[in-house]
């Protein structure tokens, strides 16, 4: 399989970026739900620092994915797919990409508004704000938290649609992004 996309299938780079992002997002969500309840210890601080660093990595990977998607062809949707499903597929992807930007960006804004430096695996990307910005912190916190719930809902719909195509319609939609999956019987 080539690194580049074609109108029939995703290339190696798109597939790798997709699955790396999936694993990172699911890990970040899991850690995000657990880390608040950790006791205040250096371990908790380290977990938060890693959460922030990996969240910024998801933001960077999303930018890379979008850039690659703009310069590469996109595999065509199956022939005969109803217009509402085409609209849902496009809207769902737009929502996923939007949330993969909004969630880490709002986490970054929350961190900065809380007057913390922005860490990235031991480096400082952005110095402290100098003071706490309660209004920005509140808005960013709501966007970050509810964005995760919206993202989880879209991920379930996205995976459900892929399984529907694979098991019900028996087309190649899932196999294009997961080439190791065998055709449905």
C-alpha positions, 0 to 999 in steps of 0.5 A: 500500500502506498504512503499517499491516498487514492480515490479508492483507499487511504494511504499508509500515512493517513492510516497511521495518523488516524490510529495513532490519534485514536489511541492517544485520544482514548488514553487522554480521555481515560486519564482525564477522567481519573487524574482529578481524583488522584491524591495531591502528590508529585505523581498527580503533577506528573500525570497532569504534565503528561496529559497536557503534553500528549494533548498538545501532541494530538493538536499537532497531529490533527494539524498534520492530518488536516494538512495532509488531507488538503493535499491528498485525494480523499477516498470516495464514499460508496456509490449509491450512498443516500444523500443524508448519509453523505451529509452525516459522514462529512458533518461527522468528520468536520465535527471530529476534526473541530473537536480534536482542535477545540479540546486541546486548545481549550485545555491549553487556554485553561492551563494558561488562564490558571496562570500555569506555564504551558509544558511540553515534555519538559519544555515550556511552550508558553510562560505563565499569564501573570495572573489568573483569568477567571473568565477565560478559565471558566469558558475554557473549562466548559469547552474542554469538558463538554467537548470531550463528551461531544467527541466521545458521542461522535466517536461512537457514531463514527465507529458505529457507521464503520461497523454498519458499512462493514457488517450490514452493507459489506462494503470496503469503508472500514477496510480502507482505514483498517486494511487488516480487517477481513471482508465481512462474511 
